[in-house]
Amino acid sequence: MRGTIRPGVSRRENGRVAVARRWWPVPVVVVSSFLVQKLVFESRYDVAGHAAGHLSSASAPFGAFVMVAVLLWTTPAGRRQLDVVAACAAWLIATVLVLAGNVRVVDDLVDAGLGTAPAEGLPDVADHGLANVAPWLGALAAVVMAGVFWRRGHISQNVAIGSALVSVFFPPWIIPGAGVLVLVVARANSYERSLRL
C-alpha cells in the first residue's frame, strides 16, 4: 500500500527504498549496456590515436539504447503509440549507422597498419563518408523525436524546443542527438511525480 511507513524505519529511509524499488531497472539497463560495450564490442580492438577516437564515437548506440529504454519505460502510453516507437527506432537506427561508419574507419585504419597512428598527417586510407553523415542523421532523428513526444502530449512545448535546440547545436560527432537526454530527464521527472500522486 502506497504511503505506509514500515515500523522502525524513518520516513526518509522508507522514501529511499520506494525510489530504489521504482527505479531499479535503470541501473540494470545502464550496467548491461556498458558491459556489452566494453566486453563484447571494444575488447575486439587494440587501437590508439585517430582510430581510438572513431572507436569511442562508435559507442553511440549503447548510450542510445539506455536512453530509449528509459524513455519508453517512463512513458507507458508511448509504448502503444506507433509514431513514438517509430521515432525512437529511427534514432536508434541512426546511432547504429554511427557505429557502422566509425567501425568501418577503424577497420580501414587497422588494415592499413595505422591502428595506433595520430590524426595529424594521417594518409587518406579510410572511408569517412558514413561516419561523417550518420551523426547528423542522429541529430535529425532526435529533433523528430522531440516533436513526436510533444505532439502526443508526453512533454511540454518548452521541453520539445529545448530538446530540439540541444540536438541541433550540440556537436553530433560527440553525441548524435544529445537533446534526447533532455527528453529522458523530463519524462523521468514526470514519471516520478505521477507515482507520488
C-alpha positions as CSV (number, residue, x, y, z in Angstrom):
1,M,0.0,0.0,0.0
2,R,1.4,3.4,-1.1
3,G,2.1,5.8,1.7
4,T,2.6,3.4,4.6
5,I,5.7,3.5,6.7
6,R,7.4,0.4,7.9
7,P,7.7,0.2,11.6
8,G,11.1,1.1,13.0
9,V,12.2,2.8,9.7
10,S,12.4,6.6,9.3
11,R,10.3,8.3,6.7
12,R,13.5,9.2,4.7
13,E,14.7,5.6,4.6
14,N,11.3,4.5,3.6
15,G,11.3,7.0,0.8
16,R,14.7,5.8,-0.4
17,V,13.5,2.2,-0.5
18,A,10.5,3.2,-2.5
19,V,12.6,5.2,-5.0
20,A,15.0,2.2,-5.3
21,R,12.1,-0.1,-6.0
22,R,10.7,2.2,-8.7
23,W,13.9,2.9,-10.5
24,W,15.9,-0.4,-10.2
25,P,15.5,-1.2,-13.9
26,V,17.6,1.9,-14.9
27,P,20.9,0.9,-13.3
28,V,20.4,-2.6,-14.6
29,V,20.0,-1.3,-18.2
30,V,22.9,1.1,-17.8
31,V,25.3,-1.6,-16.4
32,S,24.2,-4.2,-19.0
33,S,24.7,-1.8,-21.9
34,F,28.1,-0.7,-20.5
35,L,29.3,-4.3,-20.1
36,V,28.2,-5.2,-23.6
37,Q,30.0,-2.2,-25.0
38,K,33.2,-2.9,-23.1
39,L,33.4,-6.7,-23.2
40,V,31.8,-7.6,-26.5
41,F,32.5,-4.5,-28.7
42,E,35.5,-2.5,-27.6
43,S,37.5,-5.5,-26.4
44,R,37.9,-6.6,-30.0
45,Y,40.1,-3.6,-30.8
46,D,43.5,-2.6,-29.6
47,V,43.8,0.9,-31.2
48,A,45.1,4.4,-30.3
49,G,45.2,7.8,-31.8
50,H,42.8,8.5,-34.6
51,A,41.3,5.0,-34.6
52,A,40.6,5.2,-30.9
53,G,38.6,8.4,-31.4
54,H,36.5,6.7,-34.0
55,L,36.1,3.7,-31.7
56,S,34.8,6.0,-29.0
57,S,32.3,7.6,-31.4
58,A,31.2,4.1,-32.4
59,S,29.8,3.6,-28.9
60,A,26.7,5.8,-29.6
61,P,24.1,3.0,-29.8
62,F,25.0,1.7,-26.3
63,G,24.0,5.0,-24.7
64,A,21.1,5.5,-27.1
65,F,19.7,2.1,-26.1
66,V,19.7,3.1,-22.4
67,M,18.0,6.5,-23.2
68,V,15.3,4.9,-25.4
69,A,14.7,2.2,-22.8
70,V,14.3,4.8,-20.0
71,L,12.1,7.0,-22.3
72,L,9.7,4.1,-23.1
73,W,9.7,2.8,-19.6
74,T,8.7,6.2,-18.2
75,T,6.2,6.7,-21.0
76,P,3.9,3.7,-20.8
77,A,1.3,5.2,-23.2
78,G,4.1,5.9,-25.7
79,R,4.9,2.2,-26.0
80,R,1.5,1.7,-27.6
81,Q,1.8,4.7,-30.0
82,L,3.3,3.7,-33.3
83,D,4.8,7.2,-34.1
84,V,6.6,7.3,-30.7
85,V,8.0,3.8,-31.2
86,A,9.0,4.6,-34.8
87,A,10.7,7.9,-33.8
88,C,12.7,6.1,-31.1
89,A,13.6,3.3,-33.5
90,A,14.7,5.9,-36.1
91,W,17.1,7.5,-33.6
92,L,18.4,4.1,-32.6
93,I,19.0,3.2,-36.2
94,A,20.8,6.5,-36.8
95,T,23.1,5.7,-33.9
96,V,23.7,2.2,-35.3
97,L,24.8,3.9,-38.5
98,V,27.2,6.0,-36.5
99,L,28.7,2.7,-35.1
100,A,28.9,1.2,-38.6
101,G,30.6,4.2,-40.1
102,N,33.1,4.5,-37.4
103,V,33.9,0.8,-37.2
104,R,34.5,1.0,-41.0
105,V,37.1,3.7,-40.4
106,V,38.7,1.8,-37.6
107,D,38.9,-1.4,-39.7
108,D,40.3,0.5,-42.6
109,L,43.0,2.1,-40.4
110,V,43.9,-1.2,-38.8
111,D,44.1,-2.9,-42.2
112,A,46.4,-0.2,-43.4
113,G,48.6,-0.7,-40.3
114,L,47.6,2.7,-38.9
115,G,45.6,1.5,-35.9
116,T,47.7,3.5,-33.4
117,A,48.6,6.5,-35.7
118,P,47.7,10.0,-34.6
119,A,45.3,12.0,-36.7
120,E,47.9,14.5,-37.8
121,G,49.5,13.7,-41.1
122,L,47.4,10.5,-41.5
123,P,47.1,9.4,-45.1
124,D,43.6,9.1,-46.6
125,V,43.1,5.4,-46.3
126,A,39.7,5.2,-44.6
127,D,36.2,5.8,-45.9
128,H,34.8,8.5,-43.6
129,G,31.6,9.0,-45.6
130,L,29.1,7.2,-43.3
131,A,31.0,8.3,-40.1
132,N,30.6,11.9,-41.2
133,V,26.9,11.8,-42.2
134,A,25.4,9.4,-39.6
135,P,25.8,11.8,-36.6
136,W,23.7,14.4,-38.4
137,L,21.1,11.8,-39.1
138,G,21.0,11.1,-35.4
139,A,20.5,14.8,-34.7
140,L,17.7,15.0,-37.2
141,A,16.0,11.9,-35.7
142,A,16.3,13.4,-32.2
143,V,14.5,16.6,-33.4
144,V,11.8,14.4,-34.8
145,M,11.5,12.5,-31.5
146,A,11.1,15.8,-29.6
147,G,8.3,16.7,-32.0
148,V,6.5,13.4,-31.7
149,F,6.7,13.3,-27.9
150,W,5.3,16.9,-27.8
151,R,2.6,16.2,-30.3
152,R,1.5,13.2,-28.2
153,G,1.4,15.3,-25.0
154,H,4.3,13.5,-23.3
155,I,6.4,16.6,-22.9
156,S,5.7,20.3,-22.9
157,Q,6.4,22.6,-25.8
158,N,9.3,24.2,-23.9
159,V,10.9,20.8,-23.3
160,A,10.4,19.9,-27.0
161,I,12.0,23.2,-28.1
162,G,14.9,22.8,-25.6
163,S,15.5,19.2,-26.8
164,A,15.5,20.2,-30.4
165,L,17.9,23.1,-29.8
166,V,20.3,20.9,-27.9
167,S,20.2,18.3,-30.7
168,V,20.9,20.9,-33.3
169,F,23.6,22.9,-31.6
170,F,25.4,20.2,-29.5
171,P,28.2,18.7,-31.7
172,P,26.6,15.5,-33.2
173,W,30.0,13.8,-33.5
174,I,30.2,13.8,-29.7
175,I,26.6,12.8,-29.0
176,P,24.4,12.4,-32.1
177,G,21.0,13.8,-30.9
178,A,22.1,15.0,-27.5
179,G,18.7,16.6,-27.0
180,V,17.2,13.1,-26.3
181,L,18.8,13.4,-22.9
182,V,16.5,16.4,-22.3
183,L,13.5,14.2,-23.1
184,V,14.8,11.5,-20.7
185,V,15.1,13.9,-17.8
186,A,11.7,15.5,-18.5
187,R,10.0,12.1,-18.8
188,A,11.7,10.7,-15.7
189,N,10.6,13.8,-13.7
190,S,7.0,13.5,-14.9
191,Y,7.0,9.7,-14.2
192,E,8.3,10.2,-10.7
193,R,5.8,12.9,-10.0
194,S,2.9,10.7,-11.2
195,L,4.0,7.9,-8.9
196,R,3.9,10.2,-5.9
197,L,0.3,11.3,-6.5
